[in-house]
Amino acid sequence: MALLAGALVRSQRQIATLDARVDSLAITVTNLSRSLQRGAPRAAPTYATVATGTAVRTGSPTAPVAIVEFVDYQCPFCARYDSAVFPILQRDYITPGLVQSFVRDFPLPIHAHAATAAAAARCVSEQDSQAYWRYRRALFANANQLDTARLAALAEGLGIRLDRFRSCLNSPQTLSAVQSDEAEARAAGLTGTPAFVVGRLASHGRVAGRVIVGAQPIDRFRQLIQMQLRAGGTR
């Protein structure tokens, strides 16, 4: 009986854990369905011109092709890009000096903690640009638990100073920077995440190029990057 009771307790704990870890894709689909009921979204543009803004950048500043990514840290499709596509881009294009990648914020209203997570990622990046990439992965891994306490705990685990982190997180300037990114994404006609503009970095820190929206395969990125390289970075 004791063994049976112990097994039952463990099973109940496992069920509780599974219940707590609500699949973020299901949440996204549900909220998106509600949003669609209020009106059909606009089709994504084929081309767009966006600034790099105050984005996190990786890659050589002289790389001929630039990718501007608009991210929502509670978006399961953004997580898929980060785990399945970005490492290949980094290996084949960013590290060899062919592509530089910029990250900008686009927290969607269907995700309750996306805006705060975006601000938190900025605050980590301000202290340690390399820690940003580890923090980004941690955000995606904990997409259903991104309340303020969790955001701080994840940052602390990377050696980030919490006093500076909290001050940055509560700063109106940080929220304004996130909102500025979101506004530019919408002005460019983008409505979902992840969204990318693949083109050439022009004057005044702007990138003009083709748009990719959603969880697209690596071959789609390869196609556009090769097109840009053959055309000398022009679209």
C-alpha positions in Angstrom: 0.0 0.0 0.0 2.8 2.4 0.8 4.4 1.8 -2.6 1.1 2.3 -4.3 0.5 5.5 -2.3 4.0 6.8 -3.2 3.4 6.0 -6.9 0.1 7.9 -6.8 1.7 10.9 -5.2 4.4 10.9 -7.8 1.8 10.6 -10.6 -0.2 13.5 -9.2 2.9 15.6 -9.0 3.8 14.8 -12.6 0.2 15.6 -13.7 0.4 18.9 -11.8 3.7 19.7 -13.5 2.3 19.0 -16.9 -0.7 21.1 -16.1 1.5 24.0 -15.0 3.6 23.8 -18.2 0.8 24.8 -20.5 1.9 24.5 -24.1 2.8 27.9 -25.4 1.7 27.0 -28.9 -1.8 26.2 -27.7 -1.9 29.5 -25.9 -0.8 31.3 -29.0 -3.3 29.5 -31.3 -6.2 30.2 -28.9 -5.3 33.9 -28.5 -4.7 34.3 -32.2 -8.1 32.7 -32.9 -9.7 35.3 -30.7 -7.8 38.0 -32.4 -8.9 36.8 -35.8 -12.5 36.9 -34.8 -12.1 40.6 -34.3 -10.9 41.1 -37.8 -8.7 39.6 -40.5 -5.0 40.6 -40.3 -3.3 42.3 -43.2 -1.1 40.2 -45.5 2.6 40.6 -44.7 4.5 42.9 -47.2 7.0 41.4 -49.7 9.5 44.1 -49.1 10.2 46.4 -46.2 12.7 49.0 -45.0 13.4 49.1 -41.2 16.1 50.5 -39.0 18.5 48.4 -36.9 17.6 50.7 -34.0 19.1 49.9 -30.6 19.1 46.2 -31.5 21.4 43.5 -30.3 23.8 42.7 -33.2 25.9 39.7 -34.0 28.3 39.2 -36.9 30.8 41.4 -38.7 29.8 45.0 -39.2 31.2 44.7 -42.7 29.1 41.7 -43.7 27.3 42.4 -47.0 23.9 41.0 -45.9 21.9 42.1 -42.9 19.0 40.3 -41.2 16.7 42.3 -38.9 14.7 39.9 -36.7 11.5 41.0 -34.8 11.0 38.7 -31.9 8.4 37.9 -29.2 9.9 35.9 -26.4 6.6 34.0 -25.7 6.2 33.1 -29.4 6.7 29.4 -30.0 7.6 30.0 -33.6 10.3 32.4 -32.5 11.7 29.7 -30.3 11.7 27.3 -33.2 13.7 29.7 -35.3 16.1 30.2 -32.5 16.7 26.5 -32.0 16.5 25.1 -35.5 17.4 27.9 -38.0 19.6 30.5 -36.2 22.4 28.1 -35.3 22.8 27.2 -39.0 22.7 30.8 -40.0 25.4 31.5 -37.5 27.6 28.6 -38.6 27.2 29.1 -42.4 26.8 32.9 -42.8 27.3 34.9 -39.6 30.6 33.5 -38.4 32.2 33.5 -42.0 31.4 37.2 -42.2 28.6 37.1 -44.8 25.7 38.1 -42.6 25.1 40.3 -39.7 22.0 39.8 -37.6 20.0 42.3 -35.6 17.3 41.6 -33.0 14.4 44.0 -32.4 11.4 43.7 -30.2 7.9 42.9 -31.4 5.9 41.8 -28.3 2.4 40.8 -29.4 -0.7 41.7 -27.4 -1.8 38.0 -27.4 1.1 37.2 -25.0 0.7 38.7 -21.5 4.4 38.8 -20.5 6.0 39.5 -23.9 6.6 43.2 -23.4 8.1 42.8 -20.0 10.3 39.9 -21.3 11.5 42.2 -24.1 12.4 44.9 -21.6 14.2 42.3 -19.5 16.2 41.0 -22.5 17.3 44.6 -23.2 18.4 45.0 -19.6 20.5 41.9 -19.7 22.1 42.9 -23.0 23.0 46.3 -21.5 25.1 44.6 -18.8 26.5 41.8 -21.0 25.9 41.5 -24.7 27.0 37.9 -24.7 24.7 37.0 -21.8 21.8 38.1 -23.9 22.0 35.1 -26.1 21.9 32.7 -23.1 19.1 34.7 -21.6 17.2 34.6 -24.9 17.3 30.8 -24.8 16.2 30.8 -21.2 13.2 33.0 -22.0 12.1 30.7 -24.8 12.5 27.7 -22.5 10.4 29.3 -19.8 7.9 31.0 -22.1 4.9 30.1 -19.9 6.4 31.4 -16.7 7.8 34.9 -17.6 6.5 36.9 -14.6 8.8 39.6 -13.2 10.2 37.3 -10.4 11.0 34.6 -13.0 12.7 37.1 -15.3 14.9 38.3 -12.5 15.8 34.8 -11.4 16.8 33.9 -14.9 19.0 37.0 -15.1 20.6 36.4 -11.8 21.5 32.8 -12.9 23.6 34.4 -15.6 25.5 36.6 -13.2 23.5 39.8 -14.0 23.5 42.4 -11.2 19.9 42.5 -10.0 20.0 46.0 -8.7 20.9 47.4 -12.2 18.6 44.9 -13.8 15.6 46.0 -11.8 16.4 49.7 -12.3 16.6 49.1 -16.0 13.4 47.1 -16.1 11.4 49.8 -14.3 12.9 52.6 -16.4 10.4 54.4 -18.7 13.2 54.6 -21.3 13.4 50.8 -21.5 9.7 50.5 -22.1 9.8 53.3 -24.6 12.5 51.5 -26.6 10.4 48.3 -26.7 7.4 50.3 -27.9 9.5 52.0 -30.5 10.5 48.7 -32.0 6.9 47.5 -32.0 5.7 50.7 -33.7 8.3 50.4 -36.4 7.3 46.7 -37.1 3.7 47.7 -37.4 4.6 50.7 -39.6 6.4 48.3 -41.9 3.3 46.2 -42.2 4.4 43.3 -40.0 1.7 41.7 -37.9 3.2 38.4 -36.6 6.4 36.9 -35.2 9.0 36.0 -36.0 9.4 38.5 -38.8 12.6 39.2 -40.7 13.9 41.7 -43.2 16.7 40.3 -45.3 18.7 42.9 -47.2 21.6 45.2 -47.1 22.6 47.6 -44.4 22.3 51.1 -46.0 23.0 54.5 -44.7 21.6 55.7 -41.4 21.4 52.1 -40.1 18.5 51.0 -42.2 18.0 47.7 -43.9 15.9 47.4 -47.1 15.0 43.9 -48.3 12.6 41.0 -48.5 10.3 40.0 -45.7 10.1 36.5 -44.1 7.3 35.9 -41.6 6.8 32.8 -39.4 8.6 29.6 -38.8 10.2 29.2 -42.2 12.8 26.6 -43.0 16.5 27.3 -43.3 16.3 26.9 -47.1 14.1 30.1 -47.3 16.8 32.1 -45.6 19.5 30.5 -47.7 17.6 31.5 -50.9 17.3 35.1 -49.9 20.8 35.4 -48.6 22.3 33.9 -51.8 20.1 36.3 -53.8 21.5 39.2 -51.9 25.1 38.0 -52.2 24.7 37.5 -56.0 23.2 41.0 -56.3 25.9 42.6 -54.3 23.6 43.1 -51.3 20.9 44.9 -53.3 17.4 43.6 -53.5 
